[in-house]
Amino acid sequence: MMPIKQINIREAQSNEYKALGQLMLRVFSSLEGFPSRAEHPTYYALLDNVGKLNEKASTEILIARSTDNELLGGVVFVGNMQDYSSKGVTTTIQNASGIRLLVVSPAARGQGVGKALTEACLQRARNLESQQMILHTTQAMKVAWGMYERMGFARLPSLDFRQGDLMVYGFYLDL
């Protein structure tokens, strides 16, 4: 693993959506305990077409690239929870922003990419004067779960939901 000197985070361009979706597919499908494409075809279709999430008014797809332009990761920032597209009560939360589909390339893990992407989302939420940041994760996403807790996110069981056989857990951070 080559150390990353600088992480550049910016809004993804439409010609980058495919590569980001492929990274998401590769990373998420390799997680132990994560459902397969056959078990969760709609989720995989979402990853295949991650750029479609940018069609919602308050949604922004961010990517992280190295100084030599290597794709390090990405995330979907949702400025208004009604655009979050999730089961349960999440889309009814007022004065909150959300984080979806955070992914880091396996070659860039442990180098601050996930935290930098999360911080970029937190800054956008603060700029919108959101009072909370909301996100969901699963047991299969243990690394991200731990990072969120170290950053101050706390569990919010009222946001939990089941996606087929997969339990999805809600978190929040007061801003």
C-alpha positions as CSV (number, residue, x, y, z in Angstrom):
1,M,0.0,0.0,0.0
2,M,1.5,3.3,-1.1
3,P,1.0,6.1,1.4
4,I,-1.3,8.9,0.3
5,K,0.3,12.4,0.6
6,Q,-2.8,14.4,-0.1
7,I,-6.5,13.6,-0.5
8,N,-8.5,15.8,-2.8
9,I,-12.2,15.7,-2.2
10,R,-14.6,17.3,-4.7
11,E,-18.0,16.8,-6.3
12,A,-17.9,13.9,-8.8
13,Q,-18.3,14.6,-12.5
14,S,-20.9,12.6,-14.4
15,N,-18.1,10.7,-16.2
16,E,-16.8,9.4,-12.9
17,Y,-20.1,7.9,-11.6
18,K,-19.4,4.5,-13.4
19,A,-16.0,4.1,-11.8
20,L,-17.3,5.0,-8.4
21,G,-20.2,2.6,-8.7
22,Q,-17.8,-0.2,-9.7
23,L,-15.7,0.6,-6.7
24,M,-18.8,0.4,-4.5
25,L,-19.8,-2.9,-6.0
26,R,-16.4,-4.4,-5.6
27,V,-15.9,-3.2,-2.0
28,F,-19.4,-3.9,-0.6
29,S,-19.8,-7.3,-2.3
30,S,-16.5,-8.4,-0.8
31,L,-17.6,-7.7,2.8
32,E,-18.1,-10.7,5.0
33,G,-21.8,-11.2,5.7
34,F,-23.0,-8.7,3.1
35,P,-25.8,-9.9,0.8
36,S,-25.0,-11.0,-2.7
37,R,-26.4,-9.5,-5.9
38,A,-28.9,-12.3,-6.1
39,E,-30.1,-11.7,-2.5
40,H,-30.3,-7.9,-2.9
41,P,-30.7,-7.0,-6.6
42,T,-32.2,-3.5,-6.0
43,Y,-29.2,-2.5,-3.8
44,Y,-26.7,-3.6,-6.4
45,A,-28.7,-1.8,-9.1
46,L,-28.4,1.3,-7.0
47,L,-24.6,0.9,-6.9
48,D,-24.5,0.2,-10.6
49,N,-26.3,3.5,-11.2
50,V,-25.0,5.6,-8.3
51,G,-25.1,8.8,-10.5
52,K,-28.9,8.7,-10.4
53,L,-28.8,9.7,-6.8
54,N,-27.4,13.0,-7.9
55,E,-30.7,13.7,-9.6
56,K,-32.3,14.6,-6.2
57,A,-32.2,18.3,-5.4
58,S,-30.1,18.2,-2.2
59,T,-27.8,15.3,-3.1
60,E,-24.2,15.6,-4.0
61,I,-21.8,12.8,-4.9
62,L,-18.3,13.4,-3.6
63,I,-15.1,11.6,-4.6
64,A,-11.7,11.4,-3.1
65,R,-8.7,11.3,-5.4
66,S,-5.0,11.2,-4.8
67,T,-2.6,13.8,-6.2
68,D,-1.9,11.4,-9.1
69,N,-5.7,11.2,-9.7
70,E,-6.3,7.7,-8.3
71,L,-9.9,7.1,-7.2
72,L,-9.6,6.6,-3.4
73,G,-13.2,6.6,-2.4
74,G,-16.6,8.3,-2.5
75,V,-19.7,9.1,-0.6
76,V,-23.2,10.5,-1.2
77,F,-24.1,13.6,0.8
78,V,-27.8,14.3,1.3
79,G,-28.6,17.9,2.4
80,N,-32.3,17.3,3.0
81,M,-33.4,14.0,4.5
82,Q,-36.5,13.8,2.3
83,D,-34.0,12.9,-0.5
84,Y,-32.3,10.2,1.6
85,S,-34.3,7.3,0.0
86,S,-34.4,4.9,2.9
87,K,-36.9,2.7,4.7
88,G,-38.4,3.8,8.0
89,V,-38.8,7.2,9.4
90,T,-35.4,8.6,8.2
91,T,-36.9,10.7,5.4
92,T,-39.2,12.6,7.8
93,I,-36.3,14.0,10.0
94,Q,-36.2,17.8,9.8
95,N,-33.1,20.0,9.9
96,A,-30.8,17.1,9.2
97,S,-28.4,16.0,6.5
98,G,-27.3,12.4,5.6
99,I,-24.4,10.3,4.5
100,R,-24.9,7.3,2.2
101,L,-22.7,4.7,0.5
102,L,-19.3,5.7,1.9
103,V,-16.7,3.6,0.2
104,V,-12.9,3.5,0.4
105,S,-10.6,1.7,-2.1
106,P,-8.9,-1.3,-0.4
107,A,-5.6,0.1,-1.4
108,A,-6.3,3.4,0.4
109,R,-7.7,1.9,3.7
110,G,-6.3,3.2,7.0
111,Q,-5.0,6.4,5.4
112,G,-7.8,8.8,6.4
113,V,-9.9,8.7,3.2
114,G,-13.2,7.7,4.9
115,K,-12.7,10.2,7.7
116,A,-11.9,13.0,5.1
117,L,-15.0,12.1,3.1
118,T,-17.1,12.1,6.3
119,E,-15.7,15.5,7.4
120,A,-16.5,16.9,3.9
121,C,-20.1,15.9,4.4
122,L,-20.2,17.3,8.0
123,Q,-18.9,20.6,6.6
124,R,-21.6,20.7,4.0
125,A,-24.2,19.9,6.6
126,R,-22.9,22.8,8.8
127,N,-23.0,25.1,5.8
128,L,-26.7,24.2,5.4
129,E,-27.2,24.8,9.1
130,S,-28.3,21.2,9.7
131,Q,-28.7,20.3,13.3
132,Q,-27.9,16.6,12.8
133,M,-26.1,14.2,10.5
134,I,-27.8,10.8,9.9
135,L,-26.3,7.7,8.4
136,H,-26.9,3.9,8.3
137,T,-24.5,1.1,8.3
138,T,-24.5,-2.7,8.8
139,Q,-22.5,-5.3,10.8
140,A,-20.6,-6.1,7.7
141,M,-19.3,-2.6,7.6
142,K,-17.3,-2.9,10.8
143,V,-14.5,-0.6,9.8
144,A,-16.8,2.2,8.9
145,W,-19.0,1.6,12.1
146,G,-15.9,2.0,14.3
147,M,-14.8,5.2,12.5
148,Y,-18.3,6.7,12.9
149,E,-18.2,6.0,16.6
150,R,-14.7,7.5,17.0
151,M,-16.0,10.6,15.2
152,G,-18.8,11.0,17.8
153,F,-21.7,9.4,16.0
154,A,-24.1,7.5,18.3
155,R,-26.6,4.7,17.6
156,L,-30.2,5.7,17.1
157,P,-32.3,2.5,17.1
158,S,-35.5,4.3,16.0
159,L,-33.8,4.6,12.6
160,D,-33.0,0.9,12.3
161,F,-34.7,-1.1,9.5
162,R,-34.5,-4.5,7.8
163,Q,-33.6,-4.7,4.1
164,G,-34.6,-8.3,3.3
165,D,-32.4,-10.4,5.7
166,L,-30.0,-7.5,6.3
167,M,-30.3,-5.5,9.5
168,V,-29.4,-1.8,8.8
169,Y,-28.5,0.4,11.8
170,G,-29.1,4.1,12.2
171,F,-26.6,6.6,13.6
172,Y,-26.7,10.4,14.3
173,L,-24.3,13.2,15.2
174,D,-25.5,16.5,16.6
175,L,-23.9,19.4,14.8
